[in-house]
Amino acid sequence: MILILLSVNGRIILKNMEIKLTVLLSVYNDELTLDHCFKSLKNQTFQNFNIFCINDASTDSSLVIMKKWKKYFGQRMNIVSNNLNLGLTKSLNKGLSAIETAFIARLDADDWWSELKLEKQMKFIENNQTYNIIGCNYVNINHFDKTKKFITLKETNREIKDNLIMRNQFAHSCVIFSTDLIKKIGNYNETIKYAQDYELWLRAMPIAKFYNLQDFLCERKTGIGISAEKQYEQMKQVIKFKIQYIHKYGLYFGYLSIIELFLMMILSNFKNSNKI
C-alpha cells in the first residue's frame, strides 16, 4: 500500500488509509467551553479521525460554534441536531447507531485533550489488538481557583477489573472503545441518566479487555457541574446498578463502596438541610 501523506495546517493525515476512529460528542448549551474542546481536536498529532456531533437542542450559541468548526474540519465532521432535548444517554446512542468506524473516542464538550492523546492511544491499539476499552489518566481543573488535581487510575486489565466494582476506573472523555464491542452489549442503557459510562464498563467487564495509559492526556473542568440534588440522584442510581452487578458477578466486597455512597448521601442531606 502506498501512503499519501497530506499536511493540513501542519497536521499529517493518511488520506488513503481507512479511517478507523470517530470522536463522539453530545453538546447541550456548552458555548463557554466548546471552542477549547475543538481546539484540542485541531491540535491532535494524530488526525486520521472523523467527528460526530449531536446538538441536543441547545438554546445558546453551541450550534453556531459547531458549524464554525465544521468549516475547518470539512467532510470529516458531521452535525446532527435533536428537535427536543433527549439527554446525554439517548444522544450518545443516536451517535453510536450512525458511526461505522472500528473505534470511537468519547469527548465531553467541557473537556479537552493533550495533543498526543489520540496518537498514544491509537498506537497502543495498533500494538495491542486484543484490547477494546482504553483510557488514560487525567487532570481535574477547578473552575473557580484553577487548581489542578491529577487523577491516577489503575493500569492493567486485571487491576481495572479487580477495582471497577469499587470505583469507576475510566473518565468518559478519556476512553476509546471498540464500536463492535459496545454495540454487542447493547450500547448505553437509556434508563440510566447519570453515570451511564460506569454502568457500561461494568456490563462490558466479562468480555472486555481494559487498559489505562498512565499519561495525563485529558483535562476536565470541575466545580460547575450538576447541582446537589442531581448529585444525590446520581449516587442513588449508581447504588442501584452497583448492587445489580455485585450480585451478577459475586463481587460482594463491592458493598463497601455502597456503604461509602450511603454515607456521602447522608452527609449531603445534612449539609443541605442546614442551608439558610
C-alpha positions as a printed Julia matrix, in Angstrom:
276×3 Matrix{Float64}:
   0.0     0.0    0.0
   1.25    3.45  -0.92
   0.5     6.02   1.72
  -0.26    9.55   0.55
   0.71   11.99   3.3
  -1.09   15.31   3.22
  -0.3    18.18   5.57
  -3.36   20.08   6.81
  -2.4    23.07   8.95
   0.74   21.25   9.98
  -1.08   18.0   10.83
  -0.5    14.79   8.89
  -3.49   12.86   7.55
  -3.1     9.47   5.87
  -5.69   10.04   3.15
  -5.71    6.56   1.64
  -5.8     4.79   4.97
  -9.26    3.74   6.09
 -10.41    5.97   8.95
 -10.86    3.73  11.98
 -11.77    6.32  14.63
 -14.67    8.67  15.24
 -14.77   11.26  18.03
 -18.28   11.32  19.52
 -19.62   14.46  21.24
 -23.04   15.31  22.58
 -23.45   19.04  23.08
 -26.02   20.88  25.17
 -25.51   24.59  25.91
 -21.72   24.33  26.03
 -20.83   27.64  24.39
 -18.33   28.55  27.12
 -16.08   25.51  26.62
 -16.81   24.25  23.12
 -14.1    26.23  21.32
 -11.46   24.94  23.72
 -12.74   21.42  23.17
 -12.5    21.68  19.37
  -9.09   23.36  19.51
  -7.81   20.27  21.29
  -9.07   18.19  18.36
  -7.44   20.55  15.87
  -4.13   20.21  17.73
  -4.04   16.41  17.84
  -0.84   14.99  16.34
  -2.98   12.08  15.1
  -5.55   13.46  12.67
  -6.94   10.37  10.94
 -10.38   10.61  12.59
 -13.95   11.72  11.93
 -16.07   13.8   14.32
 -19.75   13.11  15.03
 -21.52   15.88  16.97
 -25.03   15.74  18.36
 -26.58   19.1   19.15
 -29.04   18.12  21.88
 -31.45   21.02  21.27
 -29.06   23.67  22.61
 -30.56   27.11  23.24
 -27.27   29.01  23.34
 -24.69   29.54  20.57
 -23.35   25.97  20.65
 -24.69   25.13  17.19
 -23.11   28.27  15.71
 -19.77   27.24  17.2
 -20.1    23.69  15.85
 -20.88   25.0   12.36
 -17.81   27.24  12.53
 -15.63   24.22  13.32
 -17.27   22.16  10.59
 -15.89   24.69   8.11
 -12.42   23.83   9.44
 -12.79   20.03   9.57
 -14.93   19.76   6.44
 -16.36   16.36   5.49
 -14.66   14.74   8.48
 -17.22   16.39  10.79
 -20.96   15.68  10.93
 -23.55   17.54  13.0
 -26.95   16.09  13.88
 -29.47   18.24  15.77
 -32.18   16.86  18.05
 -35.53   18.63  17.83
 -36.03   18.02  21.56
 -33.51   17.67  24.37
 -33.01   13.9   24.68
 -30.3    13.93  27.34
 -26.78   12.53  27.13
 -27.56    8.8   27.17
 -30.06    8.79  24.3
 -27.97   11.23  22.3
 -24.89    9.04  22.6
 -26.87    6.02  21.42
 -28.09    8.06  18.48
 -24.46    8.7   17.59
 -23.49    5.06  18.1
 -26.18    3.94  15.67
 -24.73    6.17  12.96
 -21.0     5.52  13.46
 -19.34    2.76  11.45
 -15.64    3.17  12.29
 -13.93    0.41  14.25
 -13.27    2.65  17.27
 -14.98    5.57  18.99
 -13.35    8.19  21.2
 -15.7     9.9   23.65
 -15.25   13.57  24.43
 -17.49   15.8   26.54
 -17.88   19.36  25.33
 -16.44   20.82  28.56
 -13.27   18.68  28.43
 -10.18   18.8   26.24
  -7.22   16.64  25.28
  -3.46   16.79  25.28
  -2.23   16.98  21.67
  -0.69   13.48  21.96
  -3.82   11.81  23.33
  -5.13   10.09  20.21
  -1.67    9.31  18.85
  -0.66    7.45  22.01
  -3.93    5.56  22.35
  -4.14    4.55  18.68
  -0.5     3.43  18.77
  -1.32    1.3   21.82
  -4.32   -0.22  19.99
  -2.19   -0.97  16.94
   0.37   -2.8   19.07
  -2.14   -4.48  21.42
  -5.08   -5.51  19.27
  -6.84   -7.64  21.9
  -7.65   -4.55  23.99
 -11.01   -2.89  23.29
 -11.55   -0.24  26.01
  -8.55    2.05  26.53
  -8.42    5.07  28.81
  -5.76    7.28  30.39
  -5.05    9.34  33.47
  -6.49   12.84  33.61
  -6.42   16.22  35.34
  -9.37   17.91  37.06
  -9.18   21.71  36.89
 -11.26   23.68  39.37
 -13.37   26.27  37.56
 -13.05   28.84  40.34
  -9.45   28.79  41.57
  -7.85   26.91  38.61
  -6.17   24.42  40.93
  -5.33   21.07  39.36
  -5.84   17.58  40.73
  -4.03   14.75  38.96
  -6.11   11.57  38.86
  -4.21    8.28  38.5
  -6.23    5.22  37.54
  -5.49    1.5   37.61
  -3.44    0.47  34.59
  -3.74   -3.19  33.62
  -6.76   -5.25  32.66
  -6.51   -7.29  35.86
  -6.12   -4.24  38.11
  -9.03   -2.44  36.47
 -11.35   -5.45  36.72
 -10.38   -6.05  40.35
 -11.26   -2.46  41.27
 -14.07   -1.49  38.89
 -16.91   -2.52  41.21
 -15.47   -0.22  43.89
 -14.91    2.84  41.69
 -15.17    3.82  38.05
 -11.72    3.32  36.55
 -12.33    5.4   33.42
 -13.16    9.04  32.81
 -15.69    9.22  29.99
 -13.68   11.74  27.95
 -10.54    9.61  28.24
 -11.89    6.47  26.63
 -11.5     4.93  23.19
 -13.61    1.8   22.77
 -14.36   -0.8   20.15
 -17.59    0.1   18.34
 -18.47   -3.56  17.81
 -18.0    -4.39  21.49
 -20.3    -1.61  22.71
 -22.95   -2.45  20.13
 -22.68   -6.14  21.06
 -23.59   -5.42  24.68
 -26.5    -3.15  23.72
 -24.99    0.37  23.77
 -25.66    2.74  26.68
 -28.57    1.86  28.97
 -31.2     4.5   28.24
 -32.88    4.03  31.62
 -29.73    5.48  33.23
 -29.46    9.26  33.18
 -26.28    9.68  35.21
 -23.02    7.67  35.25
 -24.13    5.85  32.1
 -20.49    5.22  31.21
 -19.76    3.48  34.53
 -22.7     1.1   34.04
 -21.48    0.42  30.5
 -17.98   -0.61  31.68
 -19.47   -2.87  34.36
 -21.72   -4.51  31.79
 -18.79   -4.97  29.4
 -16.47   -6.44  32.04
 -16.89  -10.17  31.17
 -15.89   -9.7   27.52
 -13.84   -6.5   27.53
 -10.08   -6.13  27.82
  -9.24   -2.89  29.61
  -6.18   -0.68  29.79
  -5.35    2.81  31.06
  -2.32    4.64  29.69
  -0.55    6.25  32.62
  -0.06    9.56  30.82
  -2.25   12.53  31.83
  -3.87   13.1   28.42
  -7.2    14.72  29.29
  -8.22   17.81  31.25
 -11.67   18.18  32.78
 -13.25   21.29  34.26
 -14.87   20.75  37.67
 -16.8    22.92  40.11
 -19.62   23.99  37.76
 -21.26   20.63  37.27
 -24.55   19.18  38.37
 -26.48   20.53  41.34
 -26.52   18.93  44.78
 -29.96   17.48  44.02
 -28.68   15.87  40.82
 -25.59   14.58  42.61
 -27.91   12.9   45.09
 -29.9    11.31  42.25
 -26.69   10.2   40.57
 -25.5     8.45  43.73
 -28.86    6.71  44.07
 -28.62    5.49  40.5
 -25.05    4.27  40.94
 -26.03    2.36  44.09
 -28.87    0.67  42.21
 -26.8    -0.64  39.32
 -23.8    -1.43  41.53
 -25.93   -3.78  43.62
 -27.09   -5.44  40.39
 -23.51   -6.13  39.24
 -22.25   -7.06  42.71
 -24.74   -9.94  42.68
 -24.28  -10.76  39.0
 -20.5   -11.19  39.36
 -20.4   -12.33  43.01
 -18.21   -9.34  43.97
 -19.67   -8.9   47.44
 -16.75   -6.81  48.7
 -18.27   -4.13  46.48
 -20.8    -3.46  49.24
 -18.04   -1.45  50.96
 -18.39    1.12  48.18
 -22.19    1.08  48.63
 -21.73    1.95  52.31
 -19.42    4.79  51.3
 -22.04    6.16  48.87
 -24.77    5.95  51.52
 -22.61    7.93  53.93
 -21.98   10.55  51.23
 -25.72   10.84  50.61
 -26.46   11.22  54.32
 -23.74   13.87  54.68
 -25.04   15.69  51.59
 -28.58   15.74  53.03
 -27.27   17.02  56.35
 -25.38   19.86  54.67
 -28.35   20.85  52.53
 -30.74   20.81  55.5
 -28.54   23.36  57.27
 -28.53   25.87  54.43
 -30.41   29.12  55.06
